[in-house]
Amino acid sequence: MDTAFRYGGGEFAIILPSSTRDEARKVSDRIRRNVITRVHGIDISVGIATLRAGDSLMALIHTADTAMYWQKGMRKNNE
């Protein structure tokens, strides 16, 4: 079951257990477009991670967090 929740502060997590990486990217792009369209002056950065056999939950969160901050930095550099 897909699940969304507030992870902390201004961070949210969406768990898509049956989605591919490409499908997760499409979901995140759709959410980002909706946020930008509906909330003037707000943008979001998204980090996508895939849970692999043997990975811990903390490793998954770290991977997603690293990807999110990388994307955030790329956007800031392009301003």
N, C-alpha and C positions, 0 to 999 in steps of 0.2 A: 504494500500500500504506500503510495506517495505521501510524504509527510513534510510539513513546513512548520518551523518554530523559531522563536527568538533565541539566539545563542548567547547574546550578551550585548549590552550597550546598544549600538546601532548595527549589530551583526545578526544575520539570520541564516538559518541552514535549511536546505531543502534536500530531503532524502528521496531519491528516485531509484528504488531497488531493481526495477526491471528495465531500466533505460540504458541505452548505449551512451558513450561519451558524446557522440554527435547529437543524439536526442536531448541530452542534458544541456548542450550548448544552445540548441534551438529554444528550449524552455527558458534558459537564462536570458537569451536575446529578447524573447517576447516580454519577459518581466521587465527588463531594463527599458525597452521602448515604452511600455505602459507607464512606468514610473516617470520617465522623462516627459511624456505627454501630459500626464495628469497632475504632476507636482512641479510647478515652475521653479527652475533654479536648482533642482536636485538631480544628481546622477548617481549611479551605483557601479561598484566594481564587483566582479564575480570570480570566484576561484572554483574550478571543477577538479574533483579528485575521484579516482576509482579505487574501490576496496578490492584488494587482491588477497588470495589465500595467504595466510601467515601475517598479514598486516594487522597492526593494532589500531584501535579506534583513535588513539592519540596520533599515530603516524598519518592516518587519513586526514584528521583535522589539520595537522601541520602542513600537509601537502596542499590542501585546499586554501589554507591561510596564506601560504607562500605564493600560490598562483594568484590569489586576490590582490595581494600587495604588489606583485609584479604588474598586474593589469592596471592598478591604480597609478603606479609610477609611470607606466607608458602613457596613460591619458594626461597626466600632469606635464610630462615632457613635450607633448604635442600641443599644448595650449599656447 
